[in-house]
Amino acid sequence: MNIEKIVDTFIQKPNYLDMGAGKLSKRWNCTKDDIYKAKEEARAFINSSKLTELQNIISEQEDVIAKYIGSETSDGATLKKFESARPLSPEEIKELAQVDGINTRVARVWDKLLPTGKWIYSIDIRYNIDEFYSRQELEEKLKEIFPSIPSASLPIVKEFSEKALVILISDDHAGAVIQNSMFGNEWNEEIYTERLLKISNEAKKLGTKFEEVHIISLGDQMNGWNSQTTRGGHEVKSLSNREQFDIYTRARVAFYDDILCSGLAKNYIIHDVENSNHAGKDFSYIANRFLDMYLENKYPTVERKSYLLPVDSFDYGIHTIGFTHGKDEKLMTRPMPLKLDPKTDLFLFQYFDKKGISPSERRITLYKGDLHQYALDKGKFGRYVNIPSMMGSTDWTEINFGNTEGGAILEIFDKHSRSVQHVPVWF
């Protein structure tokens, strides 16, 4: 092998550079000097390529107007902070703030020159339109709705199997705005309501009368307060808070009316995860308390619970059914993974063990959402099930994960055996 071919081999497979010249010279039928010269040329080429790549990265970074460093959200306002290598013009500040001059505007700007030569900009963004009902408006809305709701008696189910149906719904993102979808995806109130009613219909098609029906809502019921995730600093295109609230509650009322009057079960329990990264910090809690009042008025025998901890669970027969959104409203640095890894398995094993729940004595299932993807794994602690999103793909998930399919899951638990039936519902 001549030197030119040896150099090319080193460039294509750099791990050869760590091998001795004697061994390589025998393998490639050349002299040690050939190996030494080829290594020198190959290393020079590789280092030059890395330098060019670094310069390109630096050049790209210099084109960025400023680096985003955080934000704070309060009633009717958001304070965004940026770091810039130079002073910014009013047009550049407006571009960073992403205001439209109609619904949002820049109220004030503070700038500070640091000893390092960097500039810090704090941009006070105000919302011109009230984003939610005032206390008086909400009281009037409740007065308008609740006096007209007569109490309804659920169909009496005298004969039923000793089984529980668990309906898993996650990541509704009511009021999310999808723009420029690569796959032509849409999301609006009509589609959302249709999908909820499809879940109800699929449950009725099972042809079984259950002892209990558990509806578990795994978080991110709405898209985000003031078009931001609960942690702030991550903008998500959304309708107003008021519109998100209305879309979510109207669609859920239609869903609850349909399934609770179906005669599907003796008892119904609704579980709402309120601690999630899009609808946490009490946004979903407010909407679900509204639905709670609706259910108390119309279906007083139906039980509904809000869960504020990142992980929680309940028992049915020999089964423990756990649930979480997968990323909480403020503390988790990374979301729980799509595929169960040893670290997450150990965390869940410890969590249930501290609650006195042993996988050797009970069958444990943990449901999670957040990632808009479907997966099922088995670990040391028990079953680990990722629930797909009601919404399906967003602009962000499309570019990062492709066209993730919208769906929900139905699972049937036998009270006295390890049997679990698993039924995906796809939209």
Buried (B, 14 or more C-beta within 10 A) or exposed (E): BEBEEBBBBBBEEEEBBEEEBEEBBEEBEBEEEBBEBBBEBBBEBBEEEEEEEEEEEEEEEEEEBBEEEEBEBEEBBBBBBBBBBEEBEEEBBBEBBEBEEEEBBBEEBEBEEEEEEBBBBBBBBBBEEEBBBEEEEBEEBBEEBEEEBEEBEBEEBEEBBBBBBBBBBBBBBBBBBBEEBEEEBEBBBEBBBEBBBBBBEBBBEBEBBBBBBBBBBBBBBBBBBBBBBBBBBBBBBBBBBBBBBBBBBBBBBBBBBBBBBBEBBBBBBBBBBBBBBBBBBBBBBBBBBBBBBBBBBBBEEBBBEBBBEBBBBBEBBBBBBBBBBBBBBEEBEEBBBBEBBEEBBEBBBEBBEEEEBEBEEBBBBBBBBBBBBBBBBEBEBBBBBBBBBBBBBBBEBBEEBEBBBBBBBBBBBBBEEEEBEEBBBEB
